[in-house]
């Protein structure tokens, strides 16, 4: 790791927020992908 050490809570908080954002983005992508599949099924 090196960059994110347990001794620096600020870095850990930043990393946590970043991962949270990535998860939210992934959910949005999955939702839109799901909708696209539904639409293509409808023709």
Buried (B, 14 or more C-beta within 10 A) or exposed (E): EEEEEEEEEEEEEEBEEEEEEEEEEEEEEEEEEEEEEEEEEEE
